[in-house]
Amino acid sequence: MIEALVSLVMFVAQAFAFIDAISRRADAYVAADKLTKNAWCIILGLGVAAHMLIWSPLSLFNLVGIVAALVYIVDVRPAIQSLTRR
C-alpha cells in the first residue's frame, strides 16, 4: 500500500515536470542558461515512460527519473518562470 502511494506521488511529480517542460518556450531555456528544451523533454519523457513500464519506486530508472524531475522543478522551472512571467 505505501509502495503504491509513493510510486503514484513520484509519477505525478514526473508527469507534472514533463508537461511543464513541454509548455515552456524553447528560447527561455537558453536565456536561463539551462539545458535545451529538447534535452529536458527527452530526459523527463524517458523518466515518465520508464515509470509507466516499471511501477516500482525503488527501480533504478524510476529513481533517476524522479531526481531529474525534482531538479527540473526546483532549479529549471523557477529560472524559466523568472524570465517569462506567465
Phi and psi in degrees as GROMACS dihedral restraints (atoms count N, CA, C in turn):
[ dihedral_restraints ]
;  ai    aj    ak    al  type     phi  dphi    fc
    3     4     5     6     1   -64.8    20    10
    4     5     6     7     1   -41.6    20    10
    6     7     8     9     1   -61.9    20    10
    7     8     9    10     1   -40.0    20    10
    9    10    11    12     1   -66.3    20    10
   10    11    12    13     1   -38.7    20    10
   12    13    14    15     1   -67.3    20    10
   13    14    15    16     1   -43.6    20    10
   15    16    17    18     1   -62.2    20    10
   16    17    18    19     1   -42.6    20    10
   18    19    20    21     1   -63.4    20    10
   19    20    21    22     1   -39.8    20    10
   21    22    23    24     1   -65.2    20    10
   22    23    24    25     1   -43.9    20    10
   24    25    26    27     1   -62.8    20    10
   25    26    27    28     1   -41.4    20    10
   27    28    29    30     1   -62.3    20    10
   28    29    30    31     1   -42.7    20    10
   30    31    32    33     1   -63.6    20    10
   31    32    33    34     1   -42.5    20    10
   33    34    35    36     1   -62.9    20    10
   34    35    36    37     1   -42.2    20    10
   36    37    38    39     1   -63.9    20    10
   37    38    39    40     1   -42.5    20    10
   39    40    41    42     1   -66.6    20    10
   40    41    42    43     1   -42.4    20    10
   42    43    44    45     1   -65.4    20    10
   43    44    45    46     1   -41.3    20    10
   45    46    47    48     1   -60.0    20    10
   46    47    48    49     1   -46.5    20    10
   48    49    50    51     1   -62.4    20    10
   49    50    51    52     1   -41.9    20    10
   51    52    53    54     1   -64.6    20    10
   52    53    54    55     1   -46.1    20    10
   54    55    56    57     1   -65.7    20    10
   55    56    57    58     1   -39.3    20    10
   57    58    59    60     1   -65.4    20    10
   58    59    60    61     1   -40.5    20    10
   60    61    62    63     1   -63.6    20    10
   61    62    63    64     1   -38.2    20    10
   63    64    65    66     1   -67.6    20    10
   64    65    66    67     1   -34.6    20    10
   66    67    68    69     1   -80.3    20    10
   67    68    69    70     1   -10.3    20    10
   69    70    71    72     1   -86.4    20    10
   70    71    72    73     1   154.8    20    10
   72    73    74    75     1   -72.6    20    10
   73    74    75    76     1   144.0    20    10
   75    76    77    78     1   -65.9    20    10
   76    77    78    79     1   -36.6    20    10
   78    79    80    81     1   -71.1    20    10
   79    80    81    82     1   -19.6    20    10
   81    82    83    84     1   -68.3    20    10
   82    83    84    85     1   -33.1    20    10
   84    85    86    87     1   -65.6    20    10
   85    86    87    88     1   -42.8    20    10
   87    88    89    90     1   -68.2    20    10
   88    89    90    91     1   -41.7    20    10
   90    91    92    93     1   -64.4    20    10
   91    92    93    94     1   -31.6    20    10
   93    94    95    96     1   -85.0    20    10
   94    95    96    97     1     1.8    20    10
   96    97    98    99     1    59.6    20    10
   97    98    99   100     1    46.4    20    10
   99   100   101   102     1  -117.8    20    10
  100   101   102   103     1   176.3    20    10
  102   103   104   105     1   -57.4    20    10
  103   104   105   106     1   160.3    20    10
  105   106   107   108     1   -68.2    20    10
  106   107   108   109     1   164.4    20    10
  108   109   110   111     1   -60.8    20    10
  109   110   111   112     1   -42.9    20    10
  111   112   113   114     1   -60.2    20    10
  112   113   114   115     1   -41.6    20    10
  114   115   116   117     1   -63.8    20    10
  115   116   117   118     1   -46.1    20    10
  117   118   119   120     1   -65.9    20    10
  118   119   120   121     1   -39.3    20    10
  120   121   122   123     1   -65.6    20    10
  121   122   123   124     1   -38.8    20    10
  123   124   125   126     1   -66.4    20    10
  124   125   126   127     1   -47.8    20    10
  126   127   128   129     1   -60.4    20    10
  127   128   129   130     1   -49.6    20    10
  129   130   131   132     1   -71.0    20    10
  130   131   132   133     1   -36.3    20    10
  132   133   134   135     1   -65.1    20    10
  133   134   135   136     1   -40.5    20    10
  135   136   137   138     1   -65.5    20    10
  136   137   138   139     1   -36.4    20    10
  138   139   140   141     1   -63.8    20    10
  139   140   141   142     1   -43.6    20    10
  141   142   143   144     1   -65.8    20    10
  142   143   144   145     1   -43.4    20    10
  144   145   146   147     1   -63.1    20    10
  145   146   147   148     1   -42.9    20    10
  147   148   149   150     1   -63.2    20    10
  148   149   150   151     1   -38.3    20    10
  150   151   152   153     1   -67.7    20    10
  151   152   153   154     1   -36.0    20    10
  153   154   155   156     1   -69.0    20    10
  154   155   156   157     1   -31.6    20    10
  156   157   158   159     1   -82.1    20    10
  157   158   159   160     1   -37.4    20    10
  159   160   161   162     1  -121.3    20    10
  160   161   162   163     1    97.3    20    10
  162   163   164   165     1   -76.8    20    10
  163   164   165   166     1    -9.8    20    10
  165   166   167   168     1   -69.5    20    10
  166   167   168   169     1   126.6    20    10
  168   169   170   171     1   -70.0    20    10
  169   170   171   172     1   -16.4    20    10
  171   172   173   174     1   -95.1    20    10
  172   173   174   175     1     6.7    20    10
  174   175   176   177     1   -67.4    20    10
  175   176   177   178     1   142.8    20    10
  177   178   179   180     1   -58.2    20    10
  178   179   180   181     1   -42.9    20    10
  180   181   182   183     1   -63.5    20    10
  181   182   183   184     1   -39.3    20    10
  183   184   185   186     1   -70.3    20    10
  184   185   186   187     1   -36.3    20    10
  186   187   188   189     1   -66.6    20    10
  187   188   189   190     1   -42.0    20    10
  189   190   191   192     1   -64.1    20    10
  190   191   192   193     1   -40.8    20    10
  192   193   194   195     1   -64.0    20    10
  193   194   195   196     1   -40.6    20    10
  195   196   197   198     1   -71.9    20    10
  196   197   198   199     1   -33.6    20    10
  198   199   200   201     1   -64.1    20    10
  199   200   201   202     1   -43.9    20    10
  201   202   203   204     1   -62.1    20    10
  202   203   204   205     1   -42.2    20    10
  204   205   206   207     1   -65.0    20    10
  205   206   207   208     1   -40.9    20    10
  207   208   209   210     1   -67.3    20    10
  208   209   210   211     1   -38.6    20    10
  210   211   212   213     1   -61.8    20    10
  211   212   213   214     1   -43.0    20    10
  213   214   215   216     1   -62.8    20    10
  214   215   216   217     1   -47.1    20    10
  216   217   218   219     1   -66.8    20    10
  217   218   219   220     1   -38.5    20    10
  219   220   221   222     1   -87.3    20    10
  220   221   222   223     1   -32.1    20    10
  222   223   224   225     1  -110.5    20    10
  223   224   225   226     1   -54.2    20    10
  225   226   227   228     1   -74.5    20    10
  226   227   228   229     1   -48.2    20    10
  228   229   230   231     1   -57.6    20    10
  229   230   231   232     1   -48.9    20    10
  231   232   233   234     1   -62.2    20    10
  232   233   234   235     1   -36.2    20    10
  234   235   236   237     1   -65.0    20    10
  235   236   237   238     1   -40.8    20    10
  237   238   239   240     1   -71.3    20    10
  238   239   240   241     1   -40.2    20    10
  240   241   242   243     1   -62.1    20    10
  241   242   243   244     1   -36.3    20    10
  243   244   245   246     1   -67.2    20    10
  244   245   246   247     1   -23.5    20    10
  246   247   248   249     1   -89.1    20    10
  247   248   249   250     1   -33.4    20    10
  249   250   251   252     1   -99.5    20    10
  250   251   252   253     1   -31.8    20    10
  252   253   254   255     1    48.9    20    10
  253   254   255   256     1    61.9    20    10
